[in-house]
Amino acid sequence: MIHRAPRRLGHLAAAAAATAAAATVLAVGHLVAVLVAPAASPFFVLGATVVDNTPKWLKDSAIRWFGANDKLALAISMAAVMVVTASLLGELARRRFALAAGALTVLGLIVAVLALRRPNATFLFVMPALAGTLAGVAALTVLFVSFSEPEPEPTIGPSRRGFMLALAGVTAGVVAVGVAGRYLATRLRDIAADRAAFLLPRVAKPAPPVSAEMDLPVQGITPFVTDADEFYRVDTALQLPSLTRDEWRLRIHGMVEREIRLDYDELLARDAVESVITLTCVSNEVGGDLLGTARWTGYRLADLLAEAGPSRDADMVLSRSIDGFTASTPLAALTGNQDALLAVAMNGEALPVAHGYPARMIVPGLYGYVSATKWVVDLEVTRFDRAEAYWTRRGWAPTAPIKTASRIDVPAAFATLPAGLVVVAGVAWAQGRGIRTVEVQVDDGAWQQATLAEAYSIDTWRQWTWRWDASPGTHSLRVRATDATGSVQTDERVPPFPDGATGHHSRVVTIR
């Protein structure tokens, strides 16, 4: 056994060796996870643990800074932390190799324990971390042995040249294992092929079309229907769940007269419906873009729940994703709304994987964290005083109706425009109630009524425009909406936590 690193071992070489060993842990662990439990991949176990334990203020900041790229930002940050940690491990190995190998082993065991704490974990979840750790310790040993300085008598190996060859070999092995993991994941669960073979269910009564009067031809205004690749994505899944239609099952249980289990073929045999609905994330800041409208095809949750026969004492449905995420939805919002769907298609195509393929919930009028579970596989009928969901355990409100809000899309913030006629335009929303009026204010002047596009339904946003005779100077534009109940959007500025942001959206422009 090596008790101390050779004298010629440099800082960079030690850091490179430890980083290669750490990469070996992740690559081998991921390959094993593909075979036994994809959710137990060490990198994703660590990522999911970070997501689950991120303070609210940091989560909100990440969404505000990175939007739909928050997962990429987290992955890059984790990679940077792992490189720094590996460098420190390499420095320790230069002095006490046995201690460094022991530290790497302990870290691997910690990941194994974290894997066992993941939702739906089984004993198989420890295998990727353990296998990766064994491979990582072996790689670290090979690299340090290969760099040992020759003594007067023949000893355990060559020096620099041997180290470079060993490092190249370990790196090539990491790449090969990583490629094999991706290849096997694709072959074992070819979600792209499964999704491509999806046939859109026939809908007896399609949703009404979106007319030109609802989708105004104003340059820069948000389109009424959001393309799937532009639709916001906010969830806790660092790794998109891989779930084929053959694997998918839905269980409806809890406080019901009879438990129901459905496979995908049984679901598709039912009568499909179509609805156009605007979804909104509770993390949306004033004027933010974490909302979108799509044409959803699916099956009424009210019908599915009626077959199960919910108890009169039940008041909540706890939905679960295949990755363990949970959401608490008021039972009345599902049984009393014919547009609450178990959706399988979006804008005339199978759900994108990032948006819940093969099935997700769509419930109008509620923020997504209590209503829009993706990759849903379980509906438990229960009570709010008996169960808590993922975000409500972290302090967010248990029920979250969407608040009346509005946004200026054009002109752009800090735009410089010529004096004269300026078109101000945007969108307003109050799902479940609808928008009655929108008003615009210039500086501290009187509120001026905007022209509303035709309403599609109370469950979708509504476009608006206002023609402004702009005079030279720097001006502040503000917007507010009034919903169909007569409730005026408040000007009190509050952050999203715990039940949605409020305040008037404003933009500053210069007129010359």
C-alpha positions in Angstrom: 0.0 0.0 0.0 1.2 3.5 -0.7 1.5 5.5 2.5 2.7 8.8 1.0 2.7 10.3 -2.5 5.9 10.3 -4.4 8.0 13.5 -4.1 7.7 14.2 -7.9 3.9 14.2 -7.8 2.8 17.8 -8.7 -0.4 19.6 -7.7 -1.9 19.6 -11.2 -1.1 15.9 -11.7 -2.8 15.1 -8.3 -5.8 17.2 -9.2 -6.1 15.5 -12.6 -5.8 12.1 -11.1 -8.5 12.7 -8.5 -10.8 14.4 -11.1 -10.5 11.4 -13.4 -11.3 9.1 -10.4 -14.3 11.2 -9.5 -15.5 11.1 -13.2 -15.0 7.3 -13.0 -17.4 7.2 -10.1 -20.0 9.1 -12.0 -19.6 7.3 -15.3 -19.6 3.7 -13.9 -22.4 4.7 -11.4 -24.5 6.0 -14.3 -24.0 2.9 -16.4 -25.0 0.6 -13.6 -28.0 2.9 -12.9 -29.2 2.5 -16.5 -29.4 -1.2 -15.9 -30.9 -1.3 -12.5 -32.5 2.0 -11.5 -32.1 5.1 -13.7 -33.1 7.5 -10.8 -30.2 6.2 -8.8 -27.4 7.6 -11.0 -25.0 9.2 -8.6 -24.9 12.6 -10.4 -28.7 12.8 -10.5 -29.0 11.6 -6.9 -26.7 14.5 -5.8 -28.6 16.9 -8.1 -32.0 15.9 -6.8 -30.8 16.2 -3.2 -29.5 19.7 -3.9 -32.8 20.7 -5.5 -34.8 19.2 -2.6 -32.7 21.1 0.0 -32.2 24.4 -1.8 -33.4 27.3 0.3 -36.5 29.1 -1.1 -34.7 32.4 -1.7 -32.0 30.6 -3.8 -34.5 28.6 -5.7 -36.4 31.7 -6.6 -33.2 33.5 -7.6 -32.2 30.6 -9.8 -35.5 30.6 -11.6 -35.4 34.4 -11.9 -31.8 34.4 -13.3 -31.9 31.3 -15.5 -35.6 30.6 -16.2 -36.0 27.3 -18.1 -32.1 26.9 -18.0 -32.1 26.5 -14.2 -31.3 22.8 -14.5 -28.4 23.4 -16.8 -27.1 26.1 -14.4 -27.4 23.6 -11.6 -25.5 20.9 -13.5 -22.7 23.3 -14.4 -22.5 24.4 -10.8 -22.4 20.8 -9.5 -19.7 19.9 -12.0 -17.6 22.9 -10.8 -18.0 21.9 -7.2 -17.1 18.3 -8.0 -13.9 19.4 -9.8 -12.9 21.6 -6.8 -13.7 18.7 -4.4 -11.7 16.3 -6.5 -8.7 18.7 -6.5 -8.8 18.9 -2.8 -8.9 15.1 -2.7 -5.9 15.0 -5.0 -4.0 17.3 -2.7 -4.8 15.0 0.2 -3.7 12.0 -1.7 -0.3 13.6 -2.3 0.3 13.4 1.4 -1.8 10.5 2.7 -3.1 8.3 -0.1 -4.9 5.8 2.2 -6.7 8.7 3.8 -7.8 10.1 0.4 -9.0 6.7 -0.8 -10.9 6.4 2.5 -12.5 9.8 1.9 -13.6 8.9 -1.6 -15.1 5.7 -0.2 -17.0 7.6 2.5 -18.3 10.1 -0.1 -19.5 7.1 -2.2 -21.3 5.6 0.8 -23.0 9.0 1.5 -24.3 9.0 -2.1 -25.6 5.4 -1.6 -27.5 6.5 1.5 -28.9 9.5 -0.3 -30.0 7.2 -3.1 -31.9 5.1 -0.6 -33.7 8.3 0.5 -35.1 9.1 -2.9 -38.8 8.6 -3.5 -39.7 5.0 -4.6 -36.2 3.8 -3.8 -35.4 0.1 -3.4 -32.3 -1.7 -2.3 -31.1 -1.6 -5.9 -30.6 2.1 -5.6 -27.3 1.6 -3.6 -25.7 -0.4 -6.4 -24.8 2.4 -8.8 -23.0 4.4 -6.0 -21.2 1.4 -4.6 -20.1 0.2 -8.1 -19.0 3.7 -9.0 -17.0 4.1 -5.8 -15.1 0.8 -6.2 -14.2 1.8 -9.7 -13.2 5.3 -8.6 -10.9 4.0 -5.8 -9.4 1.6 -8.3 -8.8 4.4 -10.8 -7.2 6.6 -8.2 -4.9 3.8 -7.1 -3.8 3.0 -10.6 -3.0 6.7 -11.3 -1.0 7.2 -8.2 0.9 4.0 -8.5 1.7 4.8 -12.1 3.4 8.1 -10.9 5.5 6.6 -8.1 9.1 7.7 -8.2 11.6 5.0 -8.8 13.8 4.1 -5.8 17.3 2.7 -5.9 15.8 -0.8 -6.1 13.0 -1.7 -8.5 9.6 -0.6 -7.1 6.0 -0.2 -8.0 6.1 1.5 -11.4 7.5 4.1 -13.9 7.0 7.8 -13.4 5.7 10.6 -15.6 5.3 8.6 -18.8 3.4 5.9 -17.0 1.2 8.4 -15.3 0.3 10.1 -18.6 -0.5 6.7 -20.2 -2.6 5.7 -17.1 -4.4 9.1 -17.1 -5.2 8.7 -20.8 -6.4 5.2 -20.3 -8.7 6.1 -17.4 -10.1 9.1 -19.3 -10.7 6.9 -22.3 -12.5 4.4 -20.1 -14.7 7.2 -18.6 -15.7 8.3 -22.1 -16.4 4.8 -23.2 -18.4 4.0 -20.2 -20.3 7.2 -20.5 -21.1 6.5 -24.2 -22.2 3.0 -23.3 -24.5 4.4 -20.6 -26.2 6.7 -23.1 -26.4 4.0 -25.7 -28.0 1.5 -23.3 -30.4 4.1 -21.9 -31.5 4.9 -25.5 -31.9 1.2 -26.4 -33.6 0.1 -23.2 -36.0 3.1 -23.1 -36.2 4.6 -26.5 -38.6 7.4 -25.5 -38.1 9.3 -28.7 -39.3 6.2 -30.7 -42.1 5.6 -28.3 -43.3 9.2 -28.6 -42.9 9.2 -32.4 -45.3 6.2 -32.5 -47.9 7.9 -30.5 -51.2 8.4 -32.3 -53.3 11.4 -31.3 -56.6 10.3 -29.7 -59.7 11.2 -31.8 -61.6 13.9 -30.1 -65.4 13.9 -30.7 -65.7 17.7 -30.0 -62.5 19.7 -30.7 -61.9 22.9 -28.8 -63.0 26.0 -30.6 -60.4 27.5 -32.9 -58.4 30.6 -31.9 -59.6 33.4 -34.1 -57.7 36.4 -35.5 -59.6 38.6 -33.1 -58.0 36.6 -30.2 -54.5 36.6 -31.6 -53.7 40.2 -32.6 -51.2 41.0 -35.4 -49.0 43.2 -33.2 -45.3 42.9 -33.6 -43.7 41.8 -30.3 -46.9 40.8 -28.5 -47.0 37.3 -27.0 -48.7 34.8 -29.4 -51.9 33.5 -28.0 -50.8 29.9 -28.3 -47.3 29.0 -27.1 -45.2 26.6 -29.1 -44.1 23.6 -27.1 -40.4 24.4 -27.5 -41.1 27.9 -26.1 -43.3 26.8 -23.3 -41.9 27.4 -19.8 -40.5 24.5 -17.8 -40.1 24.6 -14.0 -39.9 21.3 -12.1 -37.6 19.4 -9.7 -36.4 16.9 -12.3 -32.7 17.3 -12.9 -32.9 14.1 -15.1 -36.0 13.9 -17.3 -37.9 10.7 -16.3 -37.8 7.9 -19.0 -41.2 6.3 -19.0 -42.7 4.6 -22.1 -46.4 4.1 -22.7 -46.0 0.4 -22.1 -44.5 1.1 -18.7 -47.0 3.8 -17.6 -49.7 2.9 -15.1 -52.1 5.2 -13.2 -53.3 4.2 -9.8 -56.3 6.0 -8.2 -56.7 5.1 -4.5 -57.0 6.4 -1.0 -60.4 7.6 0.3 -62.4 6.0 -2.5 -65.0 3.3 -2.8 -62.9 1.4 -5.3 -59.3 1.5 -6.3 -58.6 2.0 -10.0 -55.6 1.0 -12.0 -55.2 2.0 -15.7 -52.6 1.2 -18.3 -52.1 3.4 -21.3 -54.2 1.3 -23.7 -57.1 1.4 -21.2 -56.7 5.2 -20.9 -56.8 5.7 -24.7 -59.9 3.6 -25.0 -61.8 6.3 -23.2 -63.4 9.4 -24.7 -60.8 12.1 -25.2 -61.5 15.8 -24.9 -59.6 19.0 -25.9 -59.2 22.2 -24.1 -57.1 25.4 -24.5 -55.7 26.4 -21.1 -53.2 28.9 -19.8 -50.8 27.5 -17.2 -48.9 29.7 -14.8 -46.0 29.0 -12.4 -46.2 30.4 -8.9 -42.6 31.5 -9.2 -43.5 33.9 -11.9 -42.4 37.4 -10.9 -44.4 40.5 -11.8 -44.0 40.8 -15.6 -42.4 37.4 -15.9 -42.7 34.8 -18.6 -43.3 31.6 -16.6 -46.7 31.0 -18.2 -48.0 29.8 -21.5 -51.1 28.7 -23.3 -51.5 25.4 -25.2 -54.2 23.2 -26.7 -54.3 20.1 -24.5 -55.8 16.7 -25.4 -56.6 14.2 -22.7 -59.2 12.7 -20.4 -61.4 14.4 -17.8 -60.1 13.9 -14.3 -63.6 14.4 -13.0 -64.7 11.2 -14.9 -61.7 9.1 -13.7 -62.3 10.2 -10.1 -66.1 9.6 -10.3 -65.4 6.0 -11.2 -63.3 5.6 -8.1 -66.0 7.2 -5.9 -64.3 9.7 -3.6 -65.4 9.8 0.0 -67.5 12.8 1.1 -64.8 13.5 3.7 -62.0 13.8 1.2 -61.0 17.3 0.1 -57.6 16.8 -1.7 -55.9 14.7 -4.3 -52.2 14.1 -3.8 -50.7 13.4 -7.3 -47.4 11.7 -7.7 -44.9 11.8 -10.5 -42.8 8.8 -11.4 -39.8 10.6 -9.9 -41.5 11.1 -6.6 -42.7 14.7 -6.9 -46.1 15.3 -5.3 -48.7 18.1 -5.6 -51.8 18.7 -3.5 -54.9 19.7 -5.6 -58.3 20.6 -4.0 -60.6 17.7 -4.9 -63.3 20.2 -5.9 -61.0 21.7 -8.6 -60.8 18.3 -10.3 -64.4 17.1 -9.9 -66.0 20.4 -10.5 -64.1 21.5 -13.6 -64.7 19.7 -16.9 -61.4 21.1 -18.3 -59.3 19.5 -15.6 -57.4 16.9 -17.6 -55.1 14.0 -17.6 -53.4 15.3 -20.7 -51.5 13.1 -23.3 -51.0 15.7 -26.1 -50.0 19.3 -26.5 -50.7 21.4 -29.5 -51.8 18.4 -31.6 -48.7 16.2 -30.8 -47.7 13.8 -28.1 -46.5 15.6 -24.9 -42.8 16.5 -25.1 -40.8 14.5 -22.6 -39.9 17.8 -20.8 -43.6 18.5 -20.4 -44.7 15.2 -18.9 -44.8 12.5 -21.6 -46.6 10.1 -21.5 -49.2 11.8 -19.2 -49.6 14.9 -17.0 -52.2 16.9 -15.1 -53.7 20.1 -16.4 -56.0 22.0 -14.0 -57.2 25.5 -14.9 -57.1 28.3 -12.3 -54.4 27.0 -10.0 -50.7 27.6 -10.0 -48.7 24.7 -11.4 -47.1 23.5 -8.2 -50.5 22.4 -6.9 -52.1 21.3 -10.2 -49.8 20.4 -13.1 -47.9 17.2 -12.1 -45.9 15.9 -15.0 -45.1 12.2 -15.6 -48.1 11.5 -13.2 -48.6 7.9 -12.1 -50.6 8.1 -8.9 -53.6 9.9 -7.6 -54.4 9.5 -3.9 -57.7 10.9 -2.7 -57.1 12.2 0.8 -57.4 15.3 3.0 -55.3 18.4 3.4 -55.0 17.7 7.2 -53.6 14.2 6.4 -51.0 14.7 3.7 -48.6 17.4 2.5 -47.1 17.8 -1.0 -43.5 18.6 -2.0 -43.7 22.3 -2.0 -46.3 22.7 0.8 -43.8 20.9 3.1 -41.4 23.8 2.2 -43.8 26.5 3.2 -45.7 27.3 0.1 -49.5 27.7 0.3 -51.5 24.4 0.2 -54.1 25.9 -2.2 -53.0 28.5 -4.8 -55.6 30.1 -7.1 -53.9 32.2 -9.8 -54.0 35.9 -9.0 -55.1 38.6 -11.5 -52.0 39.8 -13.4 -51.0 41.7 -16.5 -47.8 42.3 -18.5 -46.4 44.8 -21.0 -44.8 43.1 -24.0 -44.2 46.1 -26.2 -42.5 48.5 -26.3 -39.4 46.8 -24.9 -37.9 48.0 -21.6 -35.7 51.1 -22.0 -36.6 51.4 -25.7 -36.0 54.6 -27.5 -38.9 55.6 -29.8 -39.9 58.5 -32.0 -42.6 60.9 -30.7 -46.1 60.3 -31.9 -48.3 57.2 -32.0 -46.8 54.3 -30.0 -48.6 51.0 -29.7 -48.4 49.5 -26.1 -49.5 45.9 -25.9 -49.4 42.8 -23.8 -51.4 40.1 -22.1 -53.5 39.8 -18.9 -54.7 36.7 -17.1 -57.0 35.6 -14.3 -57.7 32.0 -14.9 -61.0 30.8 -13.5 -62.5 34.3 -13.6 -61.5 35.9 -16.9 -60.4 39.5 -17.7 -62.9 42.3 -17.8 -60.7 45.4 -18.5 -57.0 46.4 -18.8 -55.7 49.9 -18.1 -52.4 51.7 -18.8 -50.9 54.6 -16.9 -48.2 56.9 -18.2 -46.0 58.3 -15.4 -48.5 59.4 -12.6 -51.3 60.2 -14.9 -54.8 58.9 -15.1 -55.4 55.3 -16.0 -56.4 54.8 -19.6 -58.5 51.9 -20.8 -56.9 49.6 -23.3 -58.6 47.7 -26.1 -59.0 44.0 -25.3 -58.7 41.2 -27.9 -61.7 38.9 -28.0 -61.7 36.5 -25.0 -61.2 32.8 -25.7 -62.4 31.6 -22.3 -62.0 32.5 -18.6 -59.2 29.9 -18.4 -56.8 31.6 -20.9 -54.9 34.9 -21.0 -56.2 37.8 -23.1 -54.2 40.1 -25.3 -54.7 43.9 -25.1 -53.4 47.0 -26.9 -53.4 50.8 -26.2 -52.5 53.6 -28.6 -50.4 56.2 -27.0 -49.7 59.7 -28.4 -46.2 59.9 -26.9 -44.4 63.1 -26.2 -40.6 63.6 -25.9 -39.0 62.6 -22.6 -38.5 59.6 -20.4 -41.7 57.9 -19.3 -42.8 55.1 -17.1 -45.7 52.8 -18.4 -47.7 50.7 -16.0 -50.5 48.2 -16.6 -53.2 46.8 -14.4 -56.1 44.4 -15.0 -59.6 43.9 -13.6 -61.0 40.4 -13.6 -64.6 39.4 -14.4 -65.6 39.6 -10.7 -64.7 43.3 -10.6 -61.5 42.7 -8.6 -58.8 45.2 -9.6 -55.2 44.0 -9.7 -53.4 45.2 -6.6 -50.4 47.5 -6.8 -48.8 46.0 -3.7 -45.5 44.5 -4.7 -44.9 41.1 -3.1 -42.7 38.2 -4.1 -44.0 34.9 -5.3 -43.7 33.1 -1.9 -45.9 31.7 -0.6 -48.8 31.9 -3.0 -47.9 34.1 -6.0 -46.5 37.5 -6.8 -48.5 40.7 -7.0 -47.9 44.2 -8.2 -48.1 46.3 -11.4 -45.8 45.6 -14.2 -44.0 48.7 -15.5 -41.5 49.7 -18.2 -39.4 52.8 -18.8 -39.1 54.2 -22.3 -37.5 57.2 -23.9 -39.4 59.3 -26.5 -37.4 61.6 -28.8 
